[in-house]
Structure formats: C-alpha cells, structure tokens
Amino acid sequence: MKTIGLIGGTSWESTVEYYRILNETVKDRLGGLHSAKCLMYSVEFQEISDLMQAGDWKAISALMQEIAGILKTGGADFLIICSNTLGISAPEIEKNIGIPVHSIAEATSKEVQKFNLKKAGLLGTRYTMEGGYYKNTLHENGIETIVPEEEEREIINSIIFEELCLGIIKKSSREIFKNIISKLQSKGAEGIILGCTEIPLLIKQEDVSIPVFDTLTIHAVSAVDLALQEIK
Amino acid sequence: MCRIGMIGGFSPESTLDYYRLLIRAYRRDVSNESNPEIIIYSMDVNYLTKLVGNKQWNELTQWLADGIDVLHKAGADFGFISANTPHIVFDKVQELSPIHLLSIIDETSKHIEKTGIKKVGLLGTKFTMQSGIFQRACENIQIFVPNEKEQEYIHNKLTSEIELGSFLDETRKGFLDIIKRMIEDNSIEGVILGCTELPLLLTKDEFGLPFFNTTKIHVESVIKYYLDIIEKRKI
C-alpha cells in the first residue's frame, strides 16, 4: 500500500471526514483491521485563512509547498490536499517539490464524466467559484461549469466561513443552498458539484433532484484506489 | 513554530478521538479559531496486533522507532504514541528516538497520584493488563486487574467489536459488571481506561468512581508540553 500524504486542517472537521473515509474504504477493500497508511499534516488554518482574505496566494502557495516537502521527506508517495480551495496549489507542488498530487478537481471531473454530464453547477468558496482551478479542469474533461450570481456567491461564501467551518449547521442556510441549486438547474445544470469540503455537511443527495457530487468523498475514495493500485 | 508528532492508526477511530481532543484542548487554552500544528503518522493496527500477539518486542520497538523517525523527519518537535498497548516497549523506543516522547502510562500515573487515590482497577488489552507497565509506573498506587476469564472477555470485545468501531450496550454492561465486581472484591477507588478505545465505550464515570480516560490525560499533557515549548521560544 502506498503512503498517502494529507495536507489537512483546512478545516479540521473535513480532515476528520477524509481520514475516516480513507480508513473505512481500506477496511472495506482489504477486510479485517486493515487501515490506510497515511501521513497527515494538520495546518494552522487561521494563518491560511488570513492569507486568503488578503488575497496573498503567493504566500499560500509557498506554505503549501513547504508542507508538501515535509510530507515527501516523511515518506508520502503522493499527496492529497484536503480542501477544494487550496487544491489550486497542486501544479506548483508537483513542479517544484516533485511529488505527485492527486487533484480533487481531476478526481471530480472523472466522476462527473461517468454520469455523461455536459454541464454542471459548481458551489464552493468564492475563490473556488470564481477561480479557474475547477472550471479549467472540468473544461479539459469536456464539462461546462456554471456558477451562481455574484450576490449568491457572496452568501454561499459567508455561510461556508461563518457557519460550516465552525461546525454550525442551520436549516435556513440549507434552504438558501437549495434555492440557489434550483436556479442553476433552470439554467441547464445536469449535476451539482459540492466544491467545498464543508458543503456536504449541509447538502446531501436527498436534498437535490439531480446528481450531487460530494468532492470530499470522491477525492478520498479515489485516493484509496491510487494507494492500492500496486497490490493486486 | 512547533509541531506535535503523533503515531496514530491504533485504531483509526481513536486517532480521530485524539485529533478532535487535541484541537479542542488547544482552542480552549489559546483561541477558538486556531489549530495546533500536528503531524499524524497513521500506522497499520493489524501489524501492531501481530507483533504484540507474537511477543516480537524487538521488531515492535524497531517498527515504532521507524514511525517516530518519519515524524522527526517531517519536523515534529516532540511526539507520542496514541495507544496504551505499544507502550510495553516505550522505554526502548524513547532510547532510539531523536525527539522527546510523552508516555501515556507515565502521564496517567502522574495524574492519578495527584488525586490521592490508592487503589485502582485497570482495563485494557490483555497485553496491557498482563505486562505490568502501569504497575511499574504507579509506584504509590495499587493496581488491580480483572481475573483471567474477565481479561479474556475484555480483550475479545476490544479486538472484535470496539476496535472496529462497534459500541454495543450489551458489551458496555459486561464491562461495568466487571468493574462492579472489582469494587466489591478489591475496593478499587477508580478505574484506568487503559486502552484508547475504552473511552469510546465507557463515556462517563459510573458507580461514583472516577474513570481515568487515558486518551484525555495524554492529550492534556501533550497540549501543555506544546504550549510550554511555544512559550519558551517566544522568550
């Protein structure tokens, strides 16, 4: 089994989910008391969150590369970044640190392709919805992305940071999300990508009538596929 | 900058318990919105069980020391092993380790000694109950272990249910019955939950006795040690 390097802590609640899914998936596949071999670095999120607010992506990328280097030194065979927003650092890590990164956007694109969808709605932090990381990766895989209106993006972003990241789950916020999703649906979205590891805490498949892509689960399960590839 | 190094995976369920408790304790003491820097190396519990079962102590020592080495290389300033059973070889692992390690056994005995309690019952894996690690660490405390049949029951439930994440009421009752008997026969004044899985099943004190949650005690010591380092580096 390969050693999975995890960059976690952004937020720690979703990191718990990652760790849980990795181990459960390995247990399901190999049986017994088998568990995932992983090396996890849990970062101080406040520091990164401050840099995000300031828009200092250069500093974030430098920090992510430093941590990637640490995990590589520790023996990780490949990395997963337990966050959609920070997945954007993946290409630079691969280039400068020389360790493969199993990208969340790539893994999600492959999953959306399995459903033969051409157009998908993307929800996430403002950075994820407005940046090119998901949009470009999906586009390369033949999937068109649509995102909510600016005002709605603002609302989604603040629910993520002010509620979900702090573990607060509100019914009223769920309704807001459902409304925004049905608007995307009326604009032609055939599926909804929950492009933030916190959103599945609020929105589940049963809340929506079109396929919902929980990027956290897709990412973690496909990481196990990758880790187990050698032993057949 | 200071980094906590943790050997995890024994089992994944209790690793998550540790991770949550570390963050909670840090937030309580520092700030509600920040996290400690933690590196977790999650190792294979299957392999641990095999080495312990075969009493391959040298191999176990080396395997754990290699794990600590991963944490050291990754930049951990100090470390700990998040389970009781592997502490059977703790002293030898510490000798091989380039970083300081906090022992769950030592931290727990220090904690109990402060309470003034003199007689405690010890529950844990068969290996923990029989190895004498707690008995050696707790000089001023008398440690009682369940009888052979009870030990077998506890060990079985730990490995066939609790480590797999299954917590049954019937098993909880079985464990409490053993504790009750030890109160009657041994006059124990407290119980060491000497396996990091046990607090997941026995979540609160019972019979008016303190249940010493070794995970929590360990976490408190780790956070205190971590904050002390940060404080020292500021000066």
Interface residues (C-beta under 8 A of the other chain):
Chain A: G9 W12 T15 V16 Y19 R20 N23 G32 L33 H34 S35 A36 K37 C38 L39 M40 Y41 S42 V43 E44 F45 Q46 I70 L71 T73 G74 G75
Chain B: G9 S11 P12 T15 L16 Y19 R20 I23 S31 E33 S34 N35 P36 E37 I38 I39 I40 Y41 S42 M43 D44 V45 N46 T49 V70 L71 K73 A74 G75 T159 E163 L164
